[in-house]
C-alpha cells in the first residue's frame, strides 16, 4: 500500500469513528431531561399544598389582619328573644391578643357533645340577609352574631334523635381552626337531616 493510500485509509477510519461517537451521543438520554416533565418543575408544584376548609362551617376567604383563632375566646350572651319554638342568643367573640385584628362574615357554628367535641347534627345555616361589615377588634374588643336555636322538641323524636350538647364548635370567618363555646343548656338533634341553628354575620359588639 502506498503512502497516499495509507493516509486515505486513516482519514476514512477517523471519519467513521467521529460518526459513531455522534450517533452514540444522540442515542444516550440526557440525565437532566425527562420526556414527561422538565427537571425542577415537578418539585416546585408539588410542594404547594392547600388545606381544605370545612364545608358549610365557615366563610371561606380570609381577610387582611384576620384575628388568630388562638387569641379569640367565645361566649354566649343574651339575644333578642325568639319566635315560637326557638330562642335567639348572641355569639360573642373576644380578642384576647395584644394587637388589633379583624373579622368579617359569618362564623361556622355546630353543636358538639359526648365530652370530646363530637359534632352533633347539622352545622348552622347562614342568615345572609344580615349586614356583614369588617369588624376591627382592639385588644379586649368583641364581635357579636345572632344565633337562633330551634328547639329540638319541635321535631319527632325518631326524626331528631335528640341529645344534650356540651356547647358549640365555632369557626371564625375565614379560619380552618375552631374554638369551643360551652353551653350546657342546649339540646341538639343528632340527625343530619334536621337543622336547628341559624347564625347571622358578625358585627361590632
C-alpha positions in Angstrom: 0.0 0.0 0.0 1.4 3.4 -1.0 1.7 6.3 1.4 -1.2 8.1 -0.1 -3.4 5.0 0.2 -2.4 4.6 3.9 -3.3 8.3 4.6 -6.7 7.9 2.9 -7.5 4.8 4.9 -6.5 6.5 8.2 -8.7 9.5 7.3 -11.7 7.2 6.5 -11.3 5.4 9.8 -11.2 8.8 11.7 -14.4 9.9 10.0 -16.1 6.6 10.8 -15.1 6.9 14.4 -16.4 10.5 14.7 -19.8 9.5 13.2 -20.0 6.6 15.6 -19.4 9.0 18.5 -22.1 11.4 17.4 -24.7 8.6 16.9 -23.8 7.2 20.4 -24.3 10.6 22.0 -27.7 11.1 20.3 -28.9 7.7 21.5 -27.9 8.2 25.1 -30.6 10.0 27.2 -29.6 13.3 28.9 -29.7 12.7 32.7 -31.1 16.3 33.1 -34.1 15.7 30.9 -37.3 13.7 31.1 -39.8 13.3 28.2 -42.6 13.9 30.6 -41.7 16.7 32.9 -38.7 19.1 32.7 -36.3 18.9 35.6 -37.2 21.2 38.5 -40.9 21.8 37.6 -42.4 18.9 39.4 -40.8 19.8 42.8 -42.0 23.4 42.8 -45.6 22.5 42.0 -45.8 19.5 44.4 -44.7 21.5 47.4 -47.7 23.8 47.3 -50.5 22.4 49.4 -53.9 23.8 50.2 -55.7 23.0 53.4 -59.3 22.3 52.7 -61.7 24.5 54.6 -64.7 23.0 56.4 -67.7 22.6 54.2 -70.7 24.7 55.4 -68.9 25.7 58.6 -67.2 29.0 57.9 -66.8 31.9 55.5 -64.1 30.7 53.1 -61.9 33.7 52.3 -59.6 35.1 55.0 -59.1 38.9 55.2 -56.1 41.1 55.8 -55.3 41.4 59.5 -57.6 38.5 60.4 -57.8 37.5 64.0 -55.8 34.5 65.1 -58.3 31.9 66.3 -55.9 31.0 69.1 -56.3 34.6 70.5 -60.1 34.5 70.5 -62.5 33.3 73.1 -66.2 32.7 72.7 -69.2 33.0 74.9 -73.0 33.0 74.7 -74.8 36.2 75.7 -78.5 37.2 75.8 -80.1 37.6 72.4 -83.2 39.3 71.0 -85.7 36.8 72.2 -87.1 34.4 69.7 -90.2 33.1 67.9 -92.4 30.2 68.9 -90.3 27.1 69.2 -87.0 28.9 69.0 -84.7 31.1 71.0 -82.2 33.7 69.9 -78.9 34.2 71.7 -75.8 36.1 70.9 -72.5 34.6 70.0 -69.6 36.7 71.3 -66.0 36.5 70.1 -63.4 38.4 72.2 -59.9 39.5 71.1 -57.5 38.4 73.8 -54.4 39.3 71.8 -52.2 42.4 72.3 -52.9 43.9 68.9 -55.9 44.8 66.9 -57.3 42.2 64.4 -60.3 41.9 62.1 -63.2 39.6 61.4 -65.7 39.7 58.5 -68.6 37.5 57.6 -70.4 34.5 59.2 -68.9 32.2 61.8 -69.4 28.5 61.3 -71.3 27.0 64.3 -72.4 23.5 65.2 -73.4 21.6 68.3 -70.8 19.4 69.9 -71.2 16.8 72.7 -70.1 13.4 74.1 -67.5 15.3 76.2 -65.0 15.1 73.4 -66.1 17.6 70.8 -68.1 15.3 68.6 -70.3 17.2 66.2 -74.0 16.6 66.8 -76.3 17.1 63.8 -76.1 19.6 61.0 -74.0 22.8 61.1 -75.7 26.2 61.3 -77.1 27.8 58.1 -76.1 31.4 57.4 -78.6 34.2 57.5 -77.2 36.1 54.6 -79.8 38.9 55.0 -77.8 40.4 57.9 -75.1 43.1 57.5 -71.6 41.8 57.3 -69.1 44.7 57.7 -65.4 44.2 58.5 -65.2 44.4 62.3 -61.9 45.7 63.8 -61.3 44.4 67.3 -59.0 46.2 69.6 -57.4 44.2 72.4 -60.3 43.2 74.6 -62.8 44.1 71.9 -65.7 42.0 70.8 -67.7 41.0 67.8 -71.2 39.5 68.1 -73.5 37.5 65.9 -77.1 36.5 66.4 -77.6 32.8 66.8 -81.1 31.3 66.5 -81.6 27.9 68.1 -84.7 26.0 67.2 -86.0 23.7 69.9 -85.3 20.0 69.3 -88.6 19.1 70.9 -90.3 20.7 67.8 -89.4 17.6 65.9 -90.5 14.0 66.2 -88.0 12.1 68.4 -87.4 9.4 65.9 -86.5 12.1 63.3 -84.5 14.4 65.5 -82.8 11.8 67.7 -82.2 14.5 70.5 -79.2 14.6 72.7 -77.9 17.1 75.3 -75.0 19.1 73.9 -71.9 20.4 75.7 -71.9 23.6 73.7 -70.8 24.8 70.2 -67.9 24.5 67.9 -67.2 27.9 66.3 -65.1 28.6 63.3 -64.3 32.3 63.0 -64.9 33.6 59.4 -62.1 32.6 57.0 -60.4 30.2 59.5 -59.9 26.4 59.5 -59.3 26.5 63.3 -62.2 26.3 65.7 -62.8 27.2 69.3 -65.2 25.7 71.8 -68.0 27.7 73.4 -69.5 26.0 76.4 -73.3 25.9 76.9 -74.8 23.0 78.8 -78.4 24.3 78.4 -78.9 23.2 74.8 -80.2 20.1 73.1 -79.1 19.0 69.6 -80.7 16.8 67.0 -78.1 14.3 66.1 -79.8 13.6 62.8 -78.0 15.5 59.9 -81.4 16.0 58.2 -82.6 18.4 60.9 -81.0 21.9 61.1 -81.6 23.7 64.4 -79.1 26.5 64.1 -79.1 29.7 62.1 -76.3 32.3 62.5 -76.0 35.9 61.3 -72.9 37.8 60.4 -70.6 39.3 62.9 -70.9 43.0 63.8 -69.1 45.2 66.4 -70.0 44.2 70.0 
